[in-house]
Each structure stands twice: as C-alpha cells, then as structure tokens.
C-alpha cells in the first residue's frame, strides 16, 4: 500500500471524516475508514443526493498467505478475480497490511504434508531446543527421502522405526539368551547322564578314587550348569522379555497419540484449503457484480452486490476461523512432538541401559559358573596328585597275595 501523492486527490475531492485514500500495488485506488478498518473500492460520500458506496466491505482475511498465521490487521479490499487468497504470483500483497514487518508472503513459508515450515531461504536456521545435545526433538521435523526411493518418510516415523528396531533387537537378544539356556540345560543333562556311566568302574587304588572323583565332578558340574541356566532365565531372559512388553505399550501410546494429532492437522489443513477456495469464488462473484453495476446492466445489481459482499465477508471470516483452528492444531502437534520425542529419547536410553545391566549380569553369572566348575575339578586335581603306583601295588598285593614261596628247580 502507498498513500496517494500529496495533494493529488485531497485538493479535488473531499472525503468524509475518517476516510483515507490509497493505491493498491496494481495502481487501483481504494478507500479505508481508519476508525472502523472498513475498505471499499468506491469513493465514499456523505453529501445529500450522491449515492454512497454500496456498503463498505470489512475483510477478515489472515495476513499470512501460506503460513496460516493470522495477524489481526485491518481488512483487505476485494480485488479483481485473479487475486485469490492463495496468490498464484509472488508480487501481489495483502492490502490491509499496515506494518510491513509483520507481513508474511507465500515465499516465506513452505507446506510439507500439511505442516507449515519457514522457507529455508528466509530462515536457514532456527534455535535448537537443546543446543548442547544431539537430541531427537531438534532434528526430526522435516521429511526424509526413503532409501529405496519410494517417496519420503516423516521425521517422527523415522524415530518410530528406530525405536521399533530397538524393540526387535531386544527380542532377538532375549531369544539368544533363551537358546543359551537350552544349551546349558542340555549340557547339564548330558553331564549328569555321563556321570552315571559304569565304564571303568572297576579301577582300584588311588587311581580308582581319582576316577570316581572325575565322574562325581561331572554330576557336580551338571548341577552348576542347571543353576546357571535357571539364573539366566530369572535374572536375564525374563527381565528382557518383561521390559520389551512394557516398551511396546509405551511405543504404541506415543505412536497413536502423534498419529491422531497428524490426522487432525491434515483435516484442519483441508478445511483451510476448502475455505480458501470458497473465498476465491465469492471474491470472483463480487468482482463480477461490481463490474455489472459499473456498466448498469441490471437494476438489481446493487442489491446483488450487497449479498455478494456479505457472502465474501462471511467466506473471509470462515477462512480466518479455519486458519485459527489449523494454527491451534499445529501448535498442539508441535508441543506433543517435542514431548513425545523426548519420551522416545528417554525410552531409548532406558532400553540401552537396561540391556547393558543384564548383559553385565550374564557375564557375572558366567564368571561364577566358571568358578564353580573350577571348584568341582579341584578335588580331582588333588587326588590325581596323590596317585602312587607303588602304593597301589602294595595295597593290591596285600589284599590279593597268595603266598611268597617261589618255585625251585626239580631234582633228578
């Protein structure tokens, strides 16, 4: 908007109190009532006998074209039919803007999947919510190209996929421990069975005692491995499975919550587009009837213009209401995105820490098992060190001797 050159119209035409004359960017003159913020293309007049303007039009259009942020600035006069709310070109401006600093054009924002972002050229960087960390809440707002090249994936969906992958990894870890438990149980069963084998049971002496201890150590080792498998189940596998179930519930809660907000946001965006289209049609109808009045095609045109202006005003109000609802939905989605991404971050830290603790528990149990196994072998070592073939021979001879008279040569 630019005010008319000094003295251009004020010297020839006197406007009623409170009215000012301006030029649109296309060079067309319009009038603004500074008291009521009403606008009209026709010169207002309060002189008797001169027809007044057919009712000033109060517009309720939002200031932002594509960003959907209302500003509460004065009204926009109805322009020609090509001037819709969503400008097809970037050089048209909103007439009601009285402060250029607040104005946002279509080029200042970009809409992706029903979400409005500042255009990278106008705002290349935004302040991070957690500047000292590589936090989820700062880096997953936009979409990312699918690695397979089949479209894009929303940032939150990417986070969700990572969490689901973590859940799957946790499941596979618990299955790994389950297989380890089966091996331990089978191993213990085989050790116990072998310890009952009767092979070499007739060995005597100190070597026989050592051999008996070898077989007994197998039974003791089998018991150690059974206890190890039981502890693996209760202290490692079961906690992993229980945590996974709770993790799954938390993930589903986050997923459904954000999904519902995105659906609402998409619905509000569709409503804005519908209202924008309706306003464009109303403005086009109003412009057509205004042109008919100018060439006096019909006596009913003036009444038709009043109806068209009311409908255009109502359409503008509807668009503003839709924009407000959209902004509220986007603001809610923004807040919940921050909260939910921080929650996902907390869940991931908790998951990693929990698995680390239980793997440490696994290594501790394994170490204890090795110590118990060593304790079962120590008696065997001690007995093997005491094996004395000479003593064994002496003991056997004492028990089984038949006499010490040796044979002599036969005499002739």
Secondary structure, DSSP 8 states (H G I E B T S, - for coil): -EE--TTTTTTT----TTEEEEE-TTS-EEEEETTTTEEESS----STTS---S--B-----S-SSS-------------TT--SS-SSSS---TT---GGG---GGGEEEETTEEEE-TTT-S----SSTTS--HHHH-SSEEE-TTSSSEEEHHHHHHHHHHHHHHHHHHHHHHHHHHHHHHHHHHHHHHHHHT--TTTT--HHHHHHHHHHHHHHHHHHHHHHHHHHHHIIIIIHHHHHHHHHHHHHHHHHHHHHHHHHHHHHHHHHHHHHHHHHHHHHHHHHHHHHHHHHTT--TTHHHHHHHHHHHHHHHHHHHHHHHHHHHHHHHHHHHHHHHHHHHHHHHHHHHHHHHHHHHHHHHHHHHHHHHHHHHHHHHHHHHHHT--HHHHHHHHHHHH------------
